[in-house]
Amino acid sequence: MGLNTGAVFGAGISSNGTVGATSAAIVPANTFSNWVTIQNTHATNKLSLSFNATATTSDFTLAPGASVTLPFGLANTLNGVGSAAGTTYALIGL
């Protein structure tokens, strides 16, 4: 049995965007192969996330300033919807 002790390098990705009260893709499929963190960067609006074709405000919701890390690559699109127009978010991952 071998042990791999070498460094594993990958190109990190970071981006940001805005979503309104209509569901939209915020993380396209296959953008992150290992993990991704999504942060709601809006001061007052909530950000709801879903792997369904349409995100709704009753899906997994991030409060203002909150974040979630998905410890796996995304083979499908992650959709988001804001509690109001101009809901901002940031993404970082590998």
Secondary structure as GFF3:
##gff-version 3
##sequence-region A 1 94
A	DSSP	beta_strand	13	19	.	.	.	ID=ss1
A	DSSP	beta_strand	24	27	.	.	.	ID=ss2
A	DSSP	beta_strand	36	40	.	.	.	ID=ss3
A	DSSP	beta_strand	47	50	.	.	.	ID=ss4
A	DSSP	beta_strand	60	62	.	.	.	ID=ss5
A	DSSP	beta_strand	67	70	.	.	.	ID=ss6
A	DSSP	beta_strand	78	82	.	.	.	ID=ss7
A	DSSP	beta_strand	87	93	.	.	.	ID=ss8
###
